[in-house]
Amino acid sequence: MLVDDFDYDLPPERIAQRPAAERDGARMLCMQRRDGTLQDAWFRELGAHLRAGDLLVINESRVLRARLWGRRPDDPSGSRPIEVLLSQPLVGGAWRALVRPARRLPLGATIEFPAVGAPLLRAEVVGVGAFGERDLHLLGEPELAPLLERIGHIPLPPYIRRRRAGPDDPADHERYQTVYARAYGSVAAPTAGMHFTPAMLAALAAQGVERVAINLAIGLGTFQPVRTAEVEAHRMHSEHYEVSVEAAAAVERARREQRRIVAVGTTALRALESAAERGGGAVVAGSGETSLFLYPGRAVRVVNGLLTNFHAPRSTLLMLVAAFTSREAIQRAYQHALDHGYRFLSYGDCMLIV
């Protein structure tokens, strides 16, 4: 299967640079999985497309403010700033990171991250990767997440490009998170869940829609381009996931009772399918690393409904959605979305496939 089969023309002006004015104000393209029928709707109408007994599976991972600006100790004025994007935690408290300019940070180099009213964070380069990444050992403050809340910036995706100074807006600190985000660990948001409001979650619960949370820490690999010509030759990045005893039991109970299991986002779907792969078909509790790559021809066994945003051309996320439906159905749906003014990618509109 060729990666070119998942290409399409996405005009830059269709990539949402900011979220909808209200969280639940996105448009929603509804697709019937059995026949590909499409219906235009609004996300706030989600309850009309779900039914009592459906099980929503959400990813409660919280996005770290993982983008930092630092300096070398020999540059106290900060005239030559260093950009650091933490991408993946490593054993022993170190982090893999993308840094710019990488040439100024050889093995053993030190970076300082000064901030007014916050403890000084330092990092030492303890590893150098083949593609310019650096492994950093963080020195100083033991509780990293609270410190990053004070000195870090939201790691917005590379396709969000705004003509202004600074890396993010104060509004991004709220809107590039789900309202149910709990456990720190992601450096990209589970974007399908960003449309929910507390009021909508309460209304769905009153309607009889069950909800359970899993956790998958989203890494920068979610934006990793597919560099192979054939889909099957691509090697998926690894991400940490956790499925609790309660979540596994809820999913298996819904399966036994033949109720719909609706994954909120591709990350929730990957976590469930990884847990099922580990359990020989049954979703089992546990945690681990997953590099599961789903594309047409690889069956989705657990999930029978999916809420997801519109994904970039040639991306593994687009291939996963095509695995859940079909490449032809997704091509029709995406062309419909382009023809009817939908907004694409992280801050854009969404699809419900049931």
C-alpha positions in Angstrom: 0.0 0.0 0.0 1.4 3.4 -1.0 1.7 6.4 1.2 0.7 8.4 -1.8 -2.8 6.8 -1.5 -3.3 8.9 1.6 -2.3 12.2 0.1 -4.8 15.1 -0.6 -4.6 18.8 -1.2 -5.0 20.8 2.0 -4.9 24.5 1.4 -3.1 26.4 4.1 -6.1 28.6 4.8 -8.1 25.5 5.8 -5.7 24.8 8.7 -7.3 26.3 11.8 -5.0 28.7 13.5 -7.3 29.2 16.5 -10.1 27.2 18.1 -13.8 28.0 17.6 -15.0 30.8 19.8 -16.8 28.3 22.1 -15.4 24.8 22.9 -18.5 23.1 21.7 -18.9 25.4 18.7 -17.0 23.2 16.2 -18.7 21.6 13.2 -19.1 17.9 13.1 -19.2 15.7 10.0 -21.1 12.5 10.9 -20.4 9.3 9.0 -22.2 6.0 9.1 -19.5 3.3 9.2 -21.6 0.7 7.5 -22.2 2.6 4.2 -20.3 5.9 4.4 -23.4 8.1 4.6 -22.5 11.7 5.5 -24.4 14.3 7.5 -23.3 17.8 8.5 -23.9 18.7 12.1 -22.5 20.7 15.1 -20.5 19.2 17.9 -22.9 20.5 20.5 -25.5 18.1 18.8 -23.3 15.1 19.7 -26.0 13.7 22.1 -28.4 13.3 19.2 -26.0 10.9 17.6 -25.2 8.8 20.7 -27.6 6.7 22.7 -28.0 5.4 26.2 -25.5 2.6 26.9 -22.8 3.9 24.6 -19.4 3.9 26.3 -17.2 7.0 25.6 -13.5 6.3 26.2 -11.5 9.5 26.8 -7.8 10.1 27.0 -7.2 12.1 30.2 -3.5 12.9 29.5 -2.5 16.5 30.2 -0.2 18.6 27.9 3.0 19.8 29.5 4.2 23.3 28.8 7.1 21.6 27.2 8.5 24.4 25.0 11.3 26.4 26.8 13.7 29.2 25.9 17.1 29.0 27.6 20.7 30.2 27.3 24.2 28.9 27.7 25.9 29.9 30.9 28.5 31.9 28.9 25.7 34.0 27.4 24.2 35.7 30.6 22.4 38.3 28.5 20.5 35.6 26.5 21.4 37.3 23.2 21.7 33.9 21.6 18.6 32.1 22.9 18.2 28.3 22.7 14.8 26.8 22.0 14.1 23.4 23.7 11.1 21.2 23.1 10.8 18.3 25.5 9.5 15.4 23.6 9.8 12.2 25.6 10.7 11.2 29.2 13.6 8.8 29.5 14.7 6.4 32.3 16.3 8.2 35.2 14.5 11.5 34.9 16.1 12.6 31.6 14.2 13.9 28.6 14.7 13.6 24.9 14.3 17.0 23.3 14.5 18.9 20.1 16.8 21.9 20.4 17.7 24.8 18.2 20.4 25.6 17.4 21.6 22.0 18.1 25.2 22.8 16.9 25.8 24.9 20.0 24.9 22.0 22.4 27.5 19.2 22.3 27.7 16.4 24.8 28.2 17.9 28.3 26.9 21.3 27.5 24.6 23.1 30.0 21.5 25.1 29.4 19.9 27.5 31.9 16.2 28.4 31.9 15.9 31.6 34.0 12.4 33.0 34.8 11.3 35.8 37.0 9.9 34.5 40.3 10.7 30.9 39.6 13.6 28.6 40.5 16.4 28.3 38.0 16.1 25.2 35.9 19.3 23.8 34.4 19.8 20.9 31.9 22.9 19.0 30.9 23.3 17.3 27.5 23.9 13.6 28.3 23.2 12.2 24.8 23.3 13.3 21.2 21.0 11.8 18.6 21.5 11.2 14.9 18.9 13.7 13.8 19.9 16.6 16.1 17.8 15.6 19.1 19.5 15.8 22.5 19.0 13.8 25.7 18.8 16.3 28.7 19.3 15.6 32.3 17.3 18.2 34.2 19.0 19.7 37.3 17.4 21.6 40.1 13.6 21.6 40.7 12.5 17.9 41.4 8.8 18.6 40.6 9.1 19.4 36.9 5.4 19.7 35.8 4.6 22.6 38.3 7.7 24.4 37.3 6.9 24.1 33.6 3.5 25.6 34.4 5.3 28.7 35.5 8.1 29.0 32.9 7.2 26.8 29.9 5.0 27.4 26.9 2.3 25.3 25.2 4.0 23.2 22.4 1.6 24.1 19.7 1.8 22.0 16.5 4.2 23.3 13.8 1.4 24.1 11.4 -0.1 26.7 13.8 1.8 29.8 12.6 0.6 33.2 13.8 2.0 36.5 12.9 2.8 37.8 16.3 5.6 37.8 18.9 5.9 34.9 21.2 5.2 31.1 21.0 1.7 30.9 22.3 -1.2 33.0 23.6 -2.6 32.9 27.2 -5.8 31.4 25.7 -3.8 28.4 24.4 -3.0 27.4 28.0 -6.7 26.6 28.5 -7.9 25.7 25.0 -5.0 23.3 24.0 -6.2 21.1 26.9 -9.3 19.0 27.4 -11.5 20.0 30.3 -10.9 16.5 31.8 -7.1 16.5 31.5 -5.5 15.0 34.6 -2.2 13.2 34.3 0.8 15.2 32.9 2.9 13.5 30.2 1.8 14.6 26.7 3.5 17.1 24.5 0.6 17.2 22.1 -3.1 17.4 22.9 -5.7 14.6 22.4 -7.5 17.1 20.1 -10.9 15.3 19.6 -11.5 15.7 23.3 -10.9 19.5 23.3 -14.5 20.1 22.0 -16.2 18.9 25.2 -17.5 21.2 27.9 -18.4 20.2 31.5 -22.0 20.9 30.7 -21.9 18.6 27.7 -20.3 15.8 29.7 -23.0 16.2 32.3 -25.8 16.1 29.7 -24.4 13.0 28.1 -24.2 11.3 31.5 -27.8 12.2 32.2 -28.7 10.7 28.8 -27.2 7.4 29.9 -23.9 7.6 28.0 -21.2 6.0 30.1 -17.7 7.5 30.2 -14.3 5.9 31.2 -10.8 7.3 31.1 -7.5 5.8 29.9 -4.2 7.5 29.5 -1.8 7.7 26.5 1.0 10.2 26.7 1.2 11.8 23.2 4.6 12.4 21.9 6.0 14.5 19.1 6.0 11.4 17.0 2.3 12.1 16.3 3.6 14.8 13.9 6.4 12.6 12.5 6.2 12.5 8.7 6.0 9.1 6.9 9.3 9.0 4.9 8.8 5.6 3.3 7.1 5.0 0.0 5.1 2.0 1.3 2.8 2.3 4.3 3.9 -1.1 5.7 7.6 0.0 5.8 6.9 2.8 8.2 8.0 2.3 11.8 5.6 3.9 14.3 6.9 6.0 17.3 6.4 4.6 20.8 4.1 6.1 23.4 3.3 5.2 27.0 -0.2 4.1 27.8 -2.1 3.0 30.9 -5.5 1.2 31.1 -6.9 1.0 34.6 -8.7 -2.1 36.1 -11.9 0.0 36.1 -11.5 1.0 32.4 -10.7 -2.5 31.2 -13.7 -3.9 33.1 -16.0 -1.2 31.7 -14.9 -1.9 28.1 -15.2 -5.6 28.4 -18.6 -5.3 30.0 -19.8 -3.1 27.1 -18.4 -5.6 24.6 -20.3 -8.5 26.3 -23.5 -6.5 26.3 -22.9 -5.5 22.6 -23.0 -1.8 23.4 -21.1 0.7 21.3 -17.6 1.7 22.4 -16.8 5.2 21.1 -13.1 6.3 21.3 -12.7 10.0 21.8 -9.6 10.5 19.5 -7.1 8.3 17.8 -5.0 8.1 21.0 -7.9 6.5 23.0 -8.4 4.0 20.1 -4.6 3.2 20.0 -4.5 2.6 23.8 -7.6 0.3 23.7 -6.3 -1.7 20.7 -2.9 -2.0 22.3 -4.4 -3.3 25.5 -6.4 -5.8 23.5 -3.3 -6.9 21.6 -1.6 -7.5 24.9 -4.6 -9.5 26.2 -5.0 -11.7 23.2 -8.2 -10.0 22.1 -9.5 -9.0 25.5 -8.8 -5.5 26.9 -6.6 -6.0 29.9 -5.5 -3.5 32.6 -1.9 -2.5 32.6 0.6 -0.1 31.3 3.5 -0.2 28.8 4.8 1.2 25.6 2.9 0.9 22.4 4.1 1.3 18.8 0.9 -0.1 17.3 0.5 1.1 13.7 -3.1 0.8 12.3 -3.8 1.2 8.6 -6.2 -0.4 6.2 -5.8 -4.2 6.3 -5.2 -4.2 10.1 -8.4 -4.9 11.9 -9.7 -2.6 14.7 -11.1 -5.1 17.2 -12.4 -3.2 20.2 -13.8 0.2 19.1 -16.9 0.6 17.0 -17.3 4.4 17.1 -14.7 7.2 16.8 -14.7 10.9 17.4 -11.7 12.5 15.7 -10.5 15.7 14.1 -9.4 16.0 10.5 -5.8 14.9 10.0 -2.9 16.0 7.8 -2.2 14.4 4.4 0.0 11.3 4.4 -0.1 11.1 8.2 -0.3 7.9 10.3 -3.4 9.4 12.0 -5.2 9.6 8.6 -4.2 6.0 8.0 -5.6 4.9 11.3 -9.0 6.5 10.6 -8.9 4.8 7.2 -8.3 1.5 9.0 -11.4 2.1 11.1 -13.5 2.7 7.9 -11.9 2.4 4.5 -9.6 4.6 2.4 -12.3 5.2 -0.1 -14.8 6.3 2.6 -12.3 8.7 4.2 -11.4 10.2 0.8 -15.1 11.0 0.2 -15.5 12.4 3.7 -12.5 14.6 3.5 -13.5 15.9 0.0 -16.9 16.7 1.4 -15.3 18.6 4.3 -13.1 20.6 2.0 -16.0 21.4 -0.3 -18.2 22.5 2.6 -15.8 24.7 4.5 -14.7 22.6 7.4 -11.6 23.6 9.4 -8.7 21.1 9.7 -6.2 19.8 12.2 -5.8 20.4 15.9 -7.9 23.5 16.4 -10.3 22.5 13.6 -13.6 20.7 13.3 -14.3 17.0 13.9 -15.8 13.8 12.6 -18.0 11.3 14.3 -17.9 7.8 12.8 -20.5 5.3 14.2 
